Amino acid sequence: MPRRTVVILAPVCEELLYRGAILRPIHDALIRRGRSALVASTIAIALSALAFALPHLGDSLTGRQAIAYMITGCVFGVVYVLTGSITAAMVSHALPSWVTYARILYFGHGDSTVHPLLWILVLGCPVWVYLVARLLRAVFPDRTATGAAFGTAAGTSGDRTT
């Protein structure tokens, strides 16, 4: 499969798995068992980040890459929880993947070190996606989903009051 296809499919499939099929069910199960929304979100984000990191590590289960993948998985999980959108998590995941792919095209090889630009993208893109999602909800309140992904499960109705 061409690399450009992987750069598109990986963020979509990984976010559906790690945030949609792992984070959300864990969160909802913890809420049903009486945990607070904050505790449920924190545990679910951490477990989905661990699940995200493990297959990316290959032979290296320690070191900077392990920490980088855990942080990255947490960031994508936070975007999903705060925006209520798996699409926002996918976009946050896809942008750094595209930058990595562009570096491979430009330099002709991958780089196993975590480049500072990649950290800026991994942490900055989700913030940008979150801010754009909030702006869109403010500009088009009747056309967008109400509340965050976990508002209803956390005990709020998800209804907006103006």
PyMOL commands that set and color helices and strands:
alter all, ss='L'
color gray80, all
select helices_A, chain A and resi 3-32+37-57+64-83+86-107+116-139
alter helices_A, ss='H'
color red, helices_A
deselect
rebuild
show_as cartoon
